[in-house]
Amino acid sequence: MKGIILAGGSGTRLYPLTMVTSKQLLPVYDKPMIYYPLSVLMMAGIKDILIISTKDDTPRFKELLGNGDRFGVKLSYKVQPSPDGLAQAFMLGEEFIGDEPCAMILGDNIFYGAGLIKHLRNSVERAENGEATIFCYYVNDPERFGIVDLGPNNEPLSIVEKSPNPPSNYCVTGLYFYPKGVSKLAWKVEKSARGEYEITTLNNMYLKAKKLHATLLGRGYSWLDTGTHESLVDATNYVKILEEHQGIKICCPEEIAYKNGWITREKILEIGESMKKNQYGQHLINVATGKIKY
């Protein structure tokens, strides 16, 4: 199973913060934003990950993340010449994906919930068996999103993109799992009136073939899109409150790698010692020394 993080775009909604850097490199409390989607793919058990970004920002991601050894994963990079829609990720990543299933997550999305790992692993299993998965979340402003109409058993009935008359309040979040062959389907997607290769069009292909599953993230789950100043502050406050009150770290890739058995105790302790002057480093030390129990 391969994974893609789409971290391109110009970030104009976050100007002037993003005039000289990618929004996915901005901090969300104690971590760079890209740590959150990276952690989601790692929680799904995905170790081979492609990061797609702009020509200017790709070197910055490489400097931050390297080849992935720190997290026990393999990271590759691909430049997106222009932001032409989410489905374009599977065209750009065609060689990387090869003949394997692939997950894709947007670089500014944050997911949290006690049962998330189980949902992620189930999605991997479905993709390996030929079925795609979308993750759905209730929103109050459905006209801003791709919206799915769900049946009595939460089965997807239809998906529309930014409709003035959306069929429900359940949006399709920025996390997708697809079976092998997704790149070939993506090349069949034609540009929309907005001039983009819409992910909704790709999802509707799987829906029409009756190979699309909808996972509903209901009570107990949080989904945050950090694309505006307000939502960036909200996400920071949310993470800060949870981490301080519960004594945990949300989407800490070093910790996830250690729990997955991808890096050793010595490695996570070494990383923690290098940052021991702050609470992030102290957390890694506590994980390595067994002070934090699971």
N, C-alpha and C positions, 0 to 999 in steps of 0.2 A: 504494500500500500504506500503510495506516494502522497506528499502533501505540498500545497502551494500557499504562500502568504502573499496576497496582492497588496503591496504597500506603495503604490504609485500616486498619481494625482498631484495637483499643484497646491492643494490646501488653502485655496483662496478664502474660504469661510473662516479660517483661523489667522488671517493677516492681522497685524504684522508679525505674529509669532512664527509663521512659516515662510517668511520672505527669504530666509537664508538656510532653512533646514526642512526636512520632512516632518510632517505632523506625527508620523509613527516613531520619531525619535524624541518627541516631547515627553516630559515626565508625567506619569499618572501616579501620584504620591511618591513611592520610593523606587519605581522601576520605569525604564523606557516603555513607551506604549507598546512597542512590538513584542515585548516579553509576554504580553497577555495572549495574543493569538498563537505565538510560538508554543506557549504552555498548553493551550487547548489541543493542538496537534500532538504534542508529546503525551498528554493524558490519554489520547486515543491510541497510543502505542506506535505512532508514526515516527520513524527515525530519519527518513530520507526526504528532505524538505527544500523546495525552491522558493527563493524570495525574489519577487518581481517588483522592480521600482524604476525610478527615472535615471537618466544618465548621470545627473549630478549627485543624486542621493545614494545610488548603489555603492560607491566607495565608502560612504559613511556607515552603511549597514555592515559592510565587510570589516571595517575597523572595529565596530562594536561587537559583532558576533563571531567573526572569523570563520573557520571551517566547521564550527559546531562541536569541536572536541570538548570544550568546557561543559557542554550539556549532554555529552554522549550521543550526539546526533551528527548527521552529515548534511551540511548546508551548501547549497549552490545558489548562484545568482544569475538573473536575467534582466536586461534592460528593456523597459517598455517604451518604445519610441514616442508614442502618444497615447493618452488615456481614452481608448475607444470602446469602453464597456467591459463588464465583468467577464463575459464569456470569452473575451480575447485572451484571458489568462491561459485557457486550455489550448489555444492556438500557439501562443508563445512558448508554452511548456510542453508541446507535443513530443519533442525528442526526449525530454526529461521523463515524461510520464511513461512513454513506451507502451507496452501492452499490459499495464497494471491499472487497478482501480486508483482513484485519486480523490483526496479531499481538498477543498479550497476554503480559506477563511480570509476575511478582509482585515487589513492591518490595523484598523481603528475600532474593532469590535471587542468587547469584553463580556465574557460569559461567566456566571458563577451559580452554583447550586449543589446541594449535597449529593444528588443522584446523577450529576453531569457525566461522570466517568462511565457509568453504565450505559447511558444514552450514546456516548461516543463509541464505545466498543461495539454496541449493537449496530451502529451505523456502518462501522467497518465491516462487520460480518455480512450485513445486507449488501454492501457494495461488492464484496467478494462473491456474492451469490447473484449478482446481476441487477440489483435494485438500488436506485438513487434515494437519498434522504435529504429533506429540507428541515430546518428548525424554525418553528413558528412561535410568535410572541404577541401578546395583546398590546395594542397601542391606542392612544386616544386620537391620533391624527393620521388615520389610515391613508388619506389622500397623498401622503408624502412617500409611501412605500409601495413595494410590490406586495400585493395582498392575496392571500389564499382563502378560498371558500371551503370550509370543512364540513363533511357529512356527519351523520349521527355517531359514527365510530372514529371521528377525527380523520377520516380518509379525505385526501385532497380531491375536490370536485373541479375547481378552476383556479387559475392564477392570472391576475391582471397587474399591469405596471402603472403605478401613479395615476389611478383612475379618479376622476372627480366624483364618481359614484361607486365607491368600493363595495364589494359584496359582503365584507365582514370587517372586523377590527384586528384580524390576525395577520401580522406582516411576516414576510419571509426574511429572516435575519441573514447576516453575512457569513453563514457557515453551511457548506454543502459537501455531500459525499456522493461520488459517482462511480459506477462500475467501469471496467475497462472499455475502451472505445469512445470515451467522452470527447477526445480531441477531434475524432472524425465527425462526430455530431456537431461540435462547435463550429467547424468549418462550414457547416450547412446553414448556420444562423446568418440571416441577412440583417444589415443595419436598419435600425428603426428610424422613425421620423426624427428622433433626437440625434441621429447620426452615431448610434452606439450598437454594439453587439450585446443585446440584452440577455442577462442571465435568465430572465423570465421566459424568453423564447426557448432557451435550452431546457428549462424545467418543464415547459409544456410539451416538449418532445417526449420526455419520459412519462409525463402524465398521460399523454395520448396512447402510449405503448403499454399503459398500466404497469409501469415500473417505477413509480414514485411513491415514497413513503413520507408522511408528515409526522415529525416528532413535535409535540406540543410542550413548550416550556411554560408550565403553569405556576401555581403558587409555590413559593420556595425558591424560585429561580430569578436571576437578574440578567438582563441583557442591556448593555450600554453601548451607544454609538457616540464616540468622542469627537465628532466632526465640527463642533461649534465651541465657542468660548464657554458658553453656559454649561454644555454637556461635559466639557473637559473638567471644569471645576466640580460638577456634580460627581463625576467618576472618581476624582481625587478624594473628595470628602467621603464617598461611599467606601472606598478601599481603606482609607485611614481609620474610619470608625470600626469597620469589621476587624481589621488587623489588631487595633489597639484593644478592643473589647474582648476578642476571642484568643489573642495571643498566637495568631496564625499568620501565614503569608498567603495571599491570593496570587496564584499564577507565578510561582517562584520556580523557574526552569531548573535551577541547580538541585532544588529539593525534589522535584518531580523525577529528574534523572536518577537521583540516588534511590528513591523509592522504587523506580522501575528496574533497578539493578544495572543501569547503564554507566554509572561512574562509581568509583570506590569511596569508602569512608574517608580514606586519606585524601582523595581529590576534593571532596566537598569541604573537608576541614581546611585544606590549603587555601581554597577560594575564600572561605569564611575568615581565615586569619588575615588575608590581604585586605579585608574590609572591616576589620574588627573595631574600628573607631566609630562605626555607625550601627544602627539596630538591624540592618539587613545582614551585615556580616555576622553579628552576634546570633542572629536566628540560624544561620547556616552552621555555626559552631555548636549551637544547642541541638540541632538535628544530628550532627555528626557524633556528638558525645552522648546521645540518647536521652537528653533532658526533655525532649519533646516526644511524646508517645503517640502511637497511632492505633 
